[in-house]
Amino acid sequence: MDIPEKSLKSGFHMPSFGIGTWQMGGRLEYNPANDDEADIRAIQAAIELGVTHFDTAEQYAQGYTEELLGKAILGHDRSKLFIISKVMDINMRYDDVLAACERSLKRVGTDHFDMYLLHRYVPDVPMEETMRAMDKLMAEGLIRNIGVANYGVEAFKKAQAATANKIVYDQVHYNLEVRAPERTGLLEYCQHNDVLLAAWRPVQKGALLVNPPAILLEMAKKYDKTPAQIAINWLLSQENVVTLAKTSNLEHLKENLGAIGWQMSTDDIERLRSDYPGQQDSSAAVPLG
Ligand SMILES: NC(=O)c1ccc[n+]([C@@H]2O[C@H](COP(=O)([O-])OP(=O)(O)OC[C@H]3O[C@@H](n4cnc5c(N)ncnc54)[C@H](OP(=O)(O)O)[C@@H]3O)[C@@H](O)[C@H]2O)c1
């Protein structure tokens, strides 16, 4: 299937749905008991089904996740893939950003990232220093776009003021339950300032799907979709919002892809926004910086 793209007025565009890799190969540390083959197979199955957008980070399993992604994409046409990685918060100094990116590129086995993200806002390091390194990576063609993750509006403005390159993307915790981007004005800011907001954890690691509330079941019935498909489509149906879900399970992968290519009515999007129970104002996992 063709995954629809979302674009900015600046001309930047990317696939609206991608596959995340958090928990592939381990969590913060490499897990020797991880089923690497299952993760690699899932990424390859996703590519066969039309997914081109993959998200990883140097922090995931101490770089091992990037290696798994590299193994999975080996032999695929790199020009058709959109690969994102992230520099972690301890590497925000100029030389560290450059070295981290080089290591990540090597692990993934690619000569560029389509987008490279600052994983978190780190107030202790001058933004100008970090961005000088990002600008150098851009100038050298090692990264094609600059993005950030877990940045609130003020941090985003600070980052944008420190680079002549346009920051096209902010990846934050956002789903039917976790509403920090709405509550803080970040979603509106992105929509008004030509920035894509990427919603990480769209199914709240599966928790949204365990005993779904009545409104989610009602929407699933109305659209003849599953609760996971409603949760993902609710994000994709919103202006300037893209999302990425992790799965190593082929049935989940197919289910999640069923969230794409159709549109919920505006009334239903807004009803879910206002009536979905148990909404949280901030992320307990990674709060906005
Ligand atoms: N920038 C950041 O700080 C940040 C933070 C967190 C995440 N992220 C990125 O965003 C991606 C997505 O977030 P996430 O992985 O935390 O959460 P998620 O995509 O909401 O959930 C992934 C979990 O839900 C399960 N799952 C997925 N689809 C399912 C379905 N249809 N039915 C039942 N279970 C399903 C997966 O298990 P199975 O594998 O068994 O399907 C996995 O355990 C990450 O992988 C990562 O790339 C970024």
PDBQT file of the ligand as one rigid body, heavy atoms in Angstrom, charges set to zero:
ROOT
HETATM    1  N1  LIG A 301      11.204  10.689  21.157  1.00  0.00    +0.000 N 
HETATM    2  C1  LIG A 301      10.936   9.959  22.221  1.00  0.00    +0.000 C 
HETATM    3  O1  LIG A 301      11.311  10.312  23.352  1.00  0.00    +0.000 OA
HETATM    4  C2  LIG A 301      10.165   8.708  22.059  1.00  0.00    +0.000 A 
HETATM    5  C3  LIG A 301       9.628   8.076  23.194  1.00  0.00    +0.000 A 
HETATM    6  C4  LIG A 301       8.908   6.902  23.004  1.00  0.00    +0.000 A 
HETATM    7  C5  LIG A 301       8.751   6.387  21.752  1.00  0.00    +0.000 A 
HETATM    8  N2  LIG A 301       9.308   7.000  20.654  1.00  0.00    +0.000 N 
HETATM    9  C6  LIG A 301       9.198   6.423  19.282  1.00  0.00    +0.000 C 
HETATM   10  O2  LIG A 301       7.832   6.218  18.996  1.00  0.00    +0.000 OA
HETATM   11  C7  LIG A 301       7.620   4.854  18.674  1.00  0.00    +0.000 C 
HETATM   12  C8  LIG A 301       6.217   4.422  19.091  1.00  0.00    +0.000 C 
HETATM   13  O3  LIG A 301       6.044   4.529  20.493  1.00  0.00    +0.000 OA
HETATM   14  P1  LIG A 301       6.090   3.272  21.496  1.00  0.00    +0.000 P 
HETATM   15  O4  LIG A 301       6.790   2.154  20.843  1.00  0.00    +0.000 OA
HETATM   16  O5  LIG A 301       6.616   3.740  22.782  1.00  0.00    +0.000 OA
HETATM   17  O6  LIG A 301       4.564   2.947  21.719  1.00  0.00    +0.000 OA
HETATM   18  P2  LIG A 301       3.386   2.369  20.774  1.00  0.00    +0.000 P 
HETATM   19  O7  LIG A 301       3.802   2.370  19.348  1.00  0.00    +0.000 OA
HETATM   20  O8  LIG A 301       2.153   3.084  21.181  1.00  0.00    +0.000 OA
HETATM   21  O9  LIG A 301       3.242   0.901  21.283  1.00  0.00    +0.000 OA
HETATM   22  C9  LIG A 301       4.132  -0.158  20.984  1.00  0.00    +0.000 C 
HETATM   23  C10 LIG A 301       3.708  -1.349  21.824  1.00  0.00    +0.000 C 
HETATM   24  O10 LIG A 301       2.333  -1.616  21.582  1.00  0.00    +0.000 OA
HETATM   25  C11 LIG A 301       2.177  -2.903  20.996  1.00  0.00    +0.000 C 
HETATM   26  N3  LIG A 301       1.268  -2.748  19.840  1.00  0.00    +0.000 N 
HETATM   27  C12 LIG A 301       1.477  -2.048  18.701  1.00  0.00    +0.000 A 
HETATM   28  N4  LIG A 301       0.411  -2.158  17.885  1.00  0.00    +0.000 NA
HETATM   29  C13 LIG A 301      -0.477  -2.932  18.530  1.00  0.00    +0.000 A 
HETATM   30  C14 LIG A 301      -1.767  -3.420  18.197  1.00  0.00    +0.000 A 
HETATM   31  N5  LIG A 301      -2.349  -3.133  17.041  1.00  0.00    +0.000 N 
HETATM   32  N6  LIG A 301      -2.397  -4.214  19.116  1.00  0.00    +0.000 NA
HETATM   33  C15 LIG A 301      -1.815  -4.530  20.306  1.00  0.00    +0.000 A 
HETATM   34  N7  LIG A 301      -0.594  -4.107  20.666  1.00  0.00    +0.000 NA
HETATM   35  C16 LIG A 301       0.069  -3.303  19.781  1.00  0.00    +0.000 A 
HETATM   36  C17 LIG A 301       3.552  -3.367  20.581  1.00  0.00    +0.000 C 
HETATM   37  O11 LIG A 301       3.695  -4.739  20.832  1.00  0.00    +0.000 OA
HETATM   38  P3  LIG A 301       4.021  -5.783  19.636  1.00  0.00    +0.000 P 
HETATM   39  O12 LIG A 301       5.420  -5.500  19.197  1.00  0.00    +0.000 OA
HETATM   40  O13 LIG A 301       3.833  -7.090  20.280  1.00  0.00    +0.000 OA
HETATM   41  O14 LIG A 301       3.015  -5.497  18.555  1.00  0.00    +0.000 OA
HETATM   42  C18 LIG A 301       4.466  -2.590  21.515  1.00  0.00    +0.000 C 
HETATM   43  O15 LIG A 301       4.645  -3.294  22.720  1.00  0.00    +0.000 OA
HETATM   44  C19 LIG A 301       8.749   4.145  19.439  1.00  0.00    +0.000 C 
HETATM   45  O16 LIG A 301       8.926   2.824  19.039  1.00  0.00    +0.000 OA
HETATM   46  C20 LIG A 301       9.896   5.072  19.194  1.00  0.00    +0.000 C 
HETATM   47  O17 LIG A 301      10.442   4.859  17.904  1.00  0.00    +0.000 OA
HETATM   48  C21 LIG A 301       9.998   8.165  20.798  1.00  0.00    +0.000 A 
ENDROOT
TORSDOF 0
